């Protein structure tokens, strides 16, 4: 689910996923989701298909018996520039005239460190207000390097 301001990205993501056969080709339509402070919120939404051939991916991210999401040890094999760009669009927050934050709240400090090692970007791990939760912050000084990685 994405808000209407992310519509261009969501339509691109839908086109990419549907061209691979992982969801219906019907173009997502704008829906009213809920009200916040009396405002209507408009969203785009589409659903992907479920394939048992992808269960191994689920098992890497949700290993038994932990029952929680983890960063797989093999993440560096799959964190391509395209995956990084999608991660930014889905769980990134850019601060005007500052850097970029990746929301990684469900991961441990060790797991967050695994995520930042692939591209050798200047970054910091920041604690959030909840115990044992962290975000990755890329400072403004590294944004151009990040852009060079994801732009293609």
C-alpha positions as CSV (number, residue, x, y, z in Angstrom):
1,X,0.0,0.0,0.0
2,X,1.3,3.4,-0.9
3,X,-0.1,6.9,-0.8
4,X,-1.1,8.7,-4.0
5,X,2.1,10.9,-3.9
6,X,4.0,7.7,-4.6
7,X,1.7,6.7,-7.5
8,X,4.4,6.9,-10.2
9,X,6.6,4.5,-8.3
10,X,3.8,2.1,-7.4
11,X,2.6,2.0,-11.1
12,X,6.2,1.2,-12.1
13,X,6.5,-1.5,-9.4
14,X,3.2,-3.0,-10.5
15,X,4.2,-3.0,-14.2
16,X,7.5,-4.7,-13.3
17,X,6.0,-7.4,-11.1
18,X,3.0,-8.1,-13.4
19,X,5.4,-8.4,-16.4
20,X,7.1,-11.2,-14.5
21,X,3.8,-12.9,-13.9
22,X,3.7,-12.3,-10.1
23,X,0.4,-10.3,-10.0
24,X,-2.6,-9.5,-12.1
25,X,-2.1,-7.1,-14.9
26,X,-5.0,-4.9,-13.9
27,X,-3.6,-1.4,-13.2
28,X,-4.1,-0.4,-9.5
29,X,-6.8,2.2,-8.9
30,X,-6.9,5.0,-6.4
31,X,-8.9,4.0,-3.2
32,X,-9.9,5.9,-0.1
33,X,-8.3,4.2,2.8
34,X,-9.0,6.1,6.0
35,X,-9.3,9.5,7.5
36,X,-6.6,11.2,9.6
37,X,-7.6,14.5,11.3
38,X,-10.7,14.7,9.1
39,X,-8.7,14.3,5.9
40,X,-9.3,11.6,3.3
41,X,-6.3,9.5,2.4
42,X,-6.0,8.1,-1.0
43,X,-3.9,5.0,-1.7
44,X,-2.9,2.6,-4.5
45,X,-2.9,-1.1,-3.7
46,X,-2.2,-4.3,-5.5
47,X,-1.7,-7.9,-4.4
48,X,0.9,-10.3,-5.6
49,X,0.4,-14.0,-6.1
50,X,1.8,-16.7,-3.7
51,X,4.1,-19.3,-5.1
52,X,5.5,-22.2,-3.1
53,X,8.7,-22.0,-5.1
54,X,9.5,-18.8,-3.2
55,X,9.1,-20.4,0.3
56,X,12.9,-20.6,0.6
57,X,13.0,-16.8,0.5
58,X,10.4,-16.7,3.3
59,X,12.4,-19.3,5.3
60,X,15.6,-17.2,4.9
61,X,13.9,-14.1,6.4
62,X,11.7,-15.9,8.9
63,X,13.8,-18.9,10.2
64,X,12.3,-21.3,12.6
65,X,12.2,-21.3,15.6
66,X,12.8,-17.6,15.9
67,X,9.4,-16.6,14.4
68,X,10.7,-13.0,13.7
69,X,12.1,-11.4,10.6
70,X,15.9,-11.4,10.3
71,X,18.4,-10.3,7.8
72,X,19.7,-13.4,6.1
73,X,23.4,-14.0,6.0
74,X,23.2,-14.3,2.2
75,X,21.7,-10.8,1.9
76,X,24.7,-9.4,0.1
77,X,24.0,-11.7,-2.9
78,X,20.5,-10.2,-3.3
79,X,20.9,-6.5,-2.3
80,X,21.4,-5.4,-5.9
81,X,21.3,-1.7,-6.9
82,X,17.7,-2.3,-8.0
83,X,16.8,-3.9,-4.7
84,X,18.4,-1.0,-2.9
85,X,16.4,1.5,-4.9
86,X,13.2,-0.4,-4.2
87,X,14.1,-0.5,-0.5
88,X,14.6,3.3,-0.5
89,X,11.2,3.8,-2.1
90,X,9.4,1.3,0.3
91,X,11.2,1.9,3.6
92,X,13.3,5.0,3.2
93,X,12.8,8.5,4.4
94,X,14.7,11.4,2.9
95,X,15.1,14.5,5.0
96,X,15.2,17.8,3.1
97,X,18.8,19.1,3.0
98,X,19.9,16.2,5.1
99,X,20.4,12.5,4.6
100,X,18.3,9.4,4.2
101,X,16.9,6.9,6.8
102,X,16.2,3.3,6.2
103,X,13.5,1.9,8.6
104,X,15.1,-1.3,9.9
105,X,13.3,-1.3,13.3
106,X,12.6,-5.1,13.3
107,X,16.3,-6.0,12.9
108,X,19.0,-6.3,15.6
109,X,22.1,-4.1,15.6
110,X,24.1,-7.0,14.1
111,X,21.6,-7.4,11.3
112,X,21.5,-3.7,10.6
113,X,25.3,-3.8,10.3
114,X,25.0,-6.6,7.7
115,X,22.8,-4.3,5.6
116,X,25.2,-1.4,5.5
117,X,28.3,-3.3,4.6
118,X,27.5,-4.2,1.0
119,X,28.1,-0.8,-0.6
120,X,30.6,0.8,1.8
121,X,28.5,4.0,2.1
122,X,29.2,6.3,5.0
123,X,26.4,5.5,7.4
124,X,25.4,5.3,11.0
125,X,23.1,3.0,13.0
126,X,20.7,5.0,15.1
127,X,18.7,3.8,18.0
128,X,15.0,4.5,17.9
129,X,12.7,5.1,20.9
130,X,11.9,1.4,21.3
131,X,14.4,-0.9,23.0
132,X,16.6,-2.9,20.6
133,X,15.3,-1.2,17.5
134,X,17.6,0.6,15.0
135,X,17.5,2.6,11.8
136,X,20.3,3.1,9.2
137,X,21.1,6.7,8.4
138,X,23.0,7.8,5.3
139,X,24.3,11.3,5.7
140,X,23.9,14.1,3.1
141,X,27.6,13.7,2.3
142,X,27.0,10.2,0.9
143,X,23.8,10.9,-1.0
144,X,25.5,11.5,-4.3
145,X,27.4,8.1,-3.9
146,X,24.0,6.4,-3.1
147,X,22.5,8.0,-6.2
148,X,25.3,6.7,-8.4
149,X,24.6,3.2,-7.2
150,X,20.8,3.2,-7.6
151,X,20.3,5.6,-10.6
152,X,21.0,3.1,-13.3
